[in-house]
Every structure is written in structure tokens, then in C-alpha cells.
């Protein structure tokens, strides 16, 4: 309705949310990997796939992934902003040259290349990501790297 009247939608995070998402992908692609930006972009406690997660824990998980795949790069393939939500599709590629330690198993470096496709929805409130829903092909990629 706001757009039809030529007015900005007050619930639309628009360019700021898009810039926040772009920063995730740009900073993730830098070398050396520094996931400190997660603490700036996410609320201290947020919801990830329906479960409460802290930004600090999310940073730690991201750092573990990038230790296992230090040359990994991510590319956005689609971005849509609607209301307080931002949706994206992405692809992540790299080489499994480091060990990955997960809560339920460890995956030793295999030297294999991988490709992960994913889709995410984030919700923004007060300039921070407060919700993340994601689905990707990481499990098959980890299995191919020797994780099963």
C-alpha cells in the first residue's frame, strides 16, 4: 500500500538490510577470515531455524567452518527484500584442507573441493538480524569430504 502511494514502507528494511547481507558475503570472502562482523550484524541473541542462538556462538561456528575450508568463497545469486525480511540464494565453494570438529563428529581434512548451495531468510529489527532460517546442501558436501 505504501509503495502505491509513493511513500516508503516503514516496515521495509530495504537498502540497509541489503547492505547488511552484502557485508556478510563480502567479509566472509576476505582473507584472512575474520567473523567478527557477525557480532555487529546480529542481535546478541537471535533465532536460527527456530532455536535461540547467540551471535557469539554463530561466530564460533562460522570460524570452525572457515578453518576447515579456508579458501571458501560465497557468492549471492538472488536477493529479495520484503517487509522486514530479506531472502537470498547463494553458493559457497572451496577446498577441504582443515579439520572440522562438530558436536557429534569430526571430519578430517580431505583435500577435496566442494560446492554448497543454500537459501536463507533473515528478519531485521532495529538494524540487527534477529532471525535466520537456512537450508543448504552442507550435509552432502561434508559427507563427500569424508564426514560419514
Secondary structure, DSSP 8 states (H G I E B T S, - for coil): -TGGGT---TT--HHHHHHHHHHHHHHHTSSS--TTHHHHHEEEEEEETTEEEEHHHHHHHHHHHHHHTTT-EEEEEEEEEETTEEEEEEEEEEE--S-EE-SS-EE-----EEEEEEEEEEEEETTEEEEEEEEESHHHHHIIIII-
